[in-house]
Amino acid sequence: MNQQLPLVLFLMGPTASGKTELAIRLRQQYLWRSSASILR
């Protein structure tokens, strides 16, 4: 039973330290990379 689980990242840090912006940027890069590998 080989099941691939989705990637999960836990961003921890103080309030107003940029975690939300970092999460958005990481998601955008992940989407770009996964769509690029689908197109190959």
trRosetta pair geometry for C-beta under 8 A, 3 or more apart (Angstrom, degrees):
i j d omega theta_ij theta_ji phi_ij phi_ji
5 8 7.8 -38 138 -11 110 105
7 30 7.3 -144 64 -138 146 144
9 23 7.6 -177 86 -116 122 84
9 26 6.8 -46 37 135 162 160
11 19 4.4 146 133 -153 129 106
11 22 6.3 154 -130 86 148 124
11 23 5.9 -112 -4 -66 153 102
12 19 7.8 52 -76 -109 4 138
13 17 4.2 -105 131 74 124 152
13 18 7.9 -21 91 53 149 69
13 19 5.6 176 47 -63 112 114
14 17 4.9 106 66 -42 74 126
18 21 4.9 -53 -164 46 76 114
18 22 5.6 82 135 -27 88 101
19 22 5.6 -58 -147 39 30 113
19 23 6.2 33 155 -22 66 106
20 23 5.6 -53 -148 34 31 112
20 24 6.5 31 153 -19 64 104
21 24 5.7 -53 -149 35 32 112
21 25 6.4 29 154 -16 65 107
22 25 5.8 -58 -147 39 31 109
22 26 6.2 30 156 -19 66 107
23 26 5.8 -54 -145 37 29 110
23 27 6.3 30 156 -19 63 108
24 27 5.8 -58 -150 37 28 111
24 28 6.4 29 154 -20 64 106
25 28 5.7 -52 -147 34 32 111
25 29 6.5 29 156 -15 65 105
26 29 5.9 -57 -150 38 31 108
26 30 6.2 31 153 -20 66 108
27 30 5.6 -54 -144 37 31 112
27 31 6.3 32 156 -20 65 105
28 31 5.9 -54 -148 35 29 110
28 32 6.4 29 154 -19 63 107
29 32 5.7 -55 -148 36 32 111
29 33 6.3 28 156 -16 67 107
30 33 5.9 -57 -146 39 29 107
30 34 6.2 21 159 -13 66 109
31 34 6.1 -59 -142 41 27 104
31 35 6.2 21 161 -14 64 110
32 35 6.2 -60 -146 40 25 104
32 36 6.3 28 154 -22 62 109
33 36 5.6 -55 -146 35 31 113
33 37 6.5 25 158 -15 65 105
34 37 5.9 -53 -146 37 34 107
34 38 6.5 39 153 -23 64 104
35 38 5.5 -49 -148 32 37 115
35 39 6.6 38 153 -22 65 104
36 39 5.9 -56 -152 33 32 111
36 40 7.2 42 150 -32 61 98
37 40 5.8 -39 -156 13 40 117
